[in-house]
Amino acid sequence: MSFITKNEYESMLEVCNNPDALSLRDKMILMILYNTGCRVSELVNLCVSDISIETDGTSSIRFLGKGRKERITPIWKSTAAFINNYIKMQNLNCDNRLLSNNRKGNLTRSGVGQRITTLTEKAAELSPSLNKKNVTPHTFRHSAAMNLLQAGVDISTIAIWLGHESIETTHKYMVADIEIKRKAMERLDETSNSSFNYKPSKSILAFLASL
């Protein structure tokens, strides 16, 4: 199991700074994965109607997870603004899929994986530590969980955030609504130049491996 640091994530964003449609789409993919910790299957099935952009900073994304169970995850203002601009630039309507491939068809899970591999290779020039990591879309899921853990968020809240129903933990399983999850998100920095020094316990690593 691996995860990426905030510095590595920022390096991956940096290689997507070109103004072309592919770079913009790739950058949006990275932002959504890192911000929400969603599964790649949830990502590729997103429709524009699943995105809720609010002016008061309470924007969110609706995911349809395993067993067609729905959950709502808050997103940072920067993520919301980027998604909103992308939707407008691509002239997407509510019925459109958020992500498409070069042929204007639906982007697949393998397609996302290939793009992540390409972006990781490019970003390794800025963050050589990426050369030692096998970065996949699922790595971002682990990274989101690790970020929440580093911020002191309860493991039960993290399980609900990620749509993971069954965990082995001594913590009381709590029901977290969108406000609780938003407060958890607000405890995180969107970007940081600091290294990621959090050292998880074996029980935490076992939980992350089950996500």
N, C-alpha and C positions, 0 to 999 in steps of 0.2 A: 504494500500500500504506500502510495506517495502523495504528496501535496506540493503546491507551489507557494513560494513566498510572495509577499506583496511586491518586492523588487522585481521578481521574475514575471509576475503578472503585468507590471507596468512596462517591462521590456516587450512583452507580447503586444500590448496596446500600441507601443511606439512603432512597431513594424506595420501597423495598420493605419498609419496616419496619412496615407495618400487619399486624394479626393475621389478616386474611382469607385464605382458601385460595389465591386468585389471587396475592396478594403473596408468600406463602410459597413457592409454586411458582416464581414469577419469580426470587425471591432465590436459590433453589436452582439454577436454570438458570445464573444469573450466576456463582455460586460454582464450579460444575462446569466451565463453560467457561474461566474464568480460571485455575483451579487446574490443569486437565489439558491444555488446548489441544486438546481433542477436536474432531473435525468435527461439524457440526450433524447430519449423517445418523447418526453414531454416538450422539449424544446422544439423539435421539428414539427410537432403537431399544433404549435401555437397559431392562432388566427388573430387578426387585428382586433377583433371583438373581445379577445381575452386580455387586452391591454387597457388598463384604466389610468389615464393621465389626469391628475388633479393639480390645480394651481396652488393648493395649500400644502404641498409637499407630502401628500398621502397617497401617492400613486402606487399601483400594485399590478401584479400579473396573476391571472387565474390559470392554474394548471390542472389538467385531468390526469391523475396518477394511476397507479395499479388498481385494478378492479373498478376503473372508471370513477374513482373517488376524487372529488374536487377539493382543492385547497387554494387559498389566496395568500400570496407572499408579497410583502411590501418591497419597494425598490428605492434606491437612492435617487435624489433629485437629478444627479448627473446621468444616471441610467435612463430615467424617464425622459429627460430632455433629448437624449441621443435617439431613443426609440421614436419619440414624437417627430423629430426632424427627419428621420429615415422614412417613416410612413408618408410624410408629406412629399419628400423628394422622389419617392417611388410611386407616388399617386395610388397608394393602396386604399382599398375600401374595407369596410367591416367584414365582408365575406372572404377576403383574401387571406391566404397563409402569410404569416409574417416573413418567412424565409423561403427563398427559391434558389434554384441552381442557375448555372449559366444559360440553360435552355428555357428558363422561365417555368420549369417544372418544380415539383416539390423537392426540397432538399431532404436527403436521407440521412440516417444515422451514420452510415459509412462515409457519406460526404462530409459531415461535420468532423468525423475522426480524421479524415485525410487533411482537411484544412488545419486542424489543430496540430497535426504532425508537421506540416509545412511551416506554420507560424512559429512553432517551437524551435525548429532548425534555424530560422532567421533570427529569432530573438536570442538564441544562444550566443550570437556575436556580441550582444550587449550584456547578457548574463550567462557567462560560461557554465555556471552551475547547472543550467538546463541540459547540458550535454550528458549529465549523469542520471537524468530522469526520463522515465517513459511516461510522457504526458499524454493523457487521453481525455475525452470529455468527462469521464467519471472522476478524473483527478480533481477537476474543479468542484465536484460534489464534496469530496473529502476536504478540499481547501476551504470551502464555505463553512463546513462544520468545524474545522480547526480554528478559523477566524472567530467564530462564535464562542468556542471554548476558551480561546485566549482572552476574550472580552468578559469572561466570567458568567456566560449564559448557562443555565441549568441544562443538563443533558436531556431531560425530558422535553423541554421546550425545543431543543434542537431536533429531536426526533419528530416532533409535530411539524416543525418548520420544513423538514425535508420530506414529509409524507411517509415516514417510516414508523409503522404502528407497533411493532413488537421489539422491545429492548430488554436486555437483562441488566437491571440496575437496582440499587437499593433506594434510589430516589422515588418519592411518591409521584406517580404518573399524573401529570396535570393537564387540564384542558386549556389550551392557549388560543385565544381568538386573535383577530388581525391586529388589535391594539397592542396586545402583549408582544406579538412578533415584531411590530413596528418599533416598540420601545427597545427591544433587543437589538434591532438593526441600528438604531441611533447611537448605540454604545460603540459601534465600530467606526474606524476611519475608512473613508473611501479609498484613499491612497496613503502611502507612507514610505519614507526612505529608510526606515529602520529595518534591521534584520529580523527574521522570524525565529525567536529563541524559545518558544513554548515547547516544553517537553511533556508529551502526554504519557499517562500511565498505561500499563498493559491492558487494563479493563477498558480504557478509552479507545485504545487502538483496536481492540476486539470489536467494539461498537462501530467504529468507523469502517472496519473491514466488512461489516454486515450490511452497509448502506446500499 
